[in-house]
Amino acid sequence: MDTIRYYERLNLLKRVASATDPTDAKEYPAENLERLKWIDRLKEMGFSLSETAAMLELMECGERPSSLAKERLEEKLSLIDSKIRQLMKMKETIQSFID
């Protein structure tokens, strides 16, 4: 629940006041479940929370990622490829000291 509240403070999730609860408890719209799934997916892809917020905003326009969202995904993929190359070089350097 702490994570959900944290995401709420970052405006990643929406919350509405309960009309039936006099203690002003909050209710979460059903679409938050889908947003939570996307937050988890984007986190697994290496997106920061601020990048995730931007991606969620871009993706709200429709079911499929917009062209700008696809561009951001391609940028992330390029970054990952670059990191893999750097790690492979590091591995080769370390391996050369072992051999």
C-alpha positions in Angstrom: 0.0 0.0 0.0 2.9 2.3 0.6 4.0 2.0 -3.0 0.5 2.8 -4.2 0.5 6.0 -2.0 4.0 6.9 -3.3 2.8 6.5 -6.9 -0.2 8.6 -6.1 2.0 11.4 -4.7 4.0 11.3 -7.9 0.7 11.5 -9.9 1.2 8.1 -11.5 -2.1 6.9 -10.1 -5.4 8.7 -9.8 -7.5 8.8 -6.6 -11.0 10.0 -6.0 -12.7 10.9 -2.7 -15.3 8.4 -1.5 -18.9 9.6 -1.6 -20.0 6.9 0.8 -17.3 7.1 3.5 -17.7 10.0 6.0 -14.0 9.6 7.0 -13.1 10.7 3.5 -11.4 7.4 2.6 -10.2 7.3 -0.9 -11.2 5.1 -3.8 -9.1 4.1 -6.7 -10.5 4.0 -10.2 -10.5 0.7 -12.0 -8.0 2.0 -14.6 -5.4 2.2 -12.0 -4.9 -1.6 -12.2 -3.9 -1.2 -15.8 -1.6 1.8 -14.9 0.0 -0.3 -12.2 0.7 -3.1 -14.8 2.3 -0.5 -17.1 4.3 1.1 -14.3 5.7 -2.4 -13.5 6.5 -3.1 -17.2 8.2 0.2 -17.7 10.2 -0.3 -14.5 11.3 -3.7 -15.8 12.4 -1.9 -19.0 14.7 0.4 -17.0 12.5 3.6 -17.1 12.8 5.9 -14.1 9.7 7.1 -12.4 9.8 10.4 -14.1 10.2 8.7 -17.5 7.4 6.3 -16.5 5.1 9.3 -15.8 5.9 10.8 -19.2 5.3 7.4 -21.0 2.0 6.9 -19.2 0.9 10.3 -20.3 1.9 9.6 -23.9 0.1 6.2 -23.8 -3.2 7.5 -22.4 -4.2 8.7 -25.9 -5.0 5.2 -27.0 -4.5 1.5 -26.6 -1.3 1.4 -28.5 1.7 3.5 -27.9 1.8 6.8 -29.8 4.5 7.5 -32.3 6.2 9.6 -29.6 6.0 6.8 -27.1 7.4 4.4 -29.6 10.3 6.9 -30.2 11.0 6.9 -26.4 11.0 3.1 -26.4 13.4 3.1 -29.3 15.7 5.5 -27.4 15.6 3.3 -24.3 16.4 0.3 -26.5 19.4 2.1 -27.9 20.6 3.0 -24.4 20.3 -0.6 -23.4 22.3 -1.7 -26.4 25.0 0.8 -25.6 25.2 -0.4 -22.0 25.4 -4.0 -23.2 28.4 -3.1 -25.4 30.1 -1.3 -22.4 29.5 -4.3 -20.2 30.9 -6.6 -22.8 34.1 -4.5 -23.0 34.4 -4.6 -19.3 33.9 -8.3 -19.3 36.6 -8.7 -21.9 39.0 -6.6 -19.9 38.4 -8.5 -16.8 38.7 -11.8 -18.6 42.0 -10.7 -20.1 43.4 -10.3 -16.6 42.2 -13.7 -15.6 43.7 -15.5 -18.6 
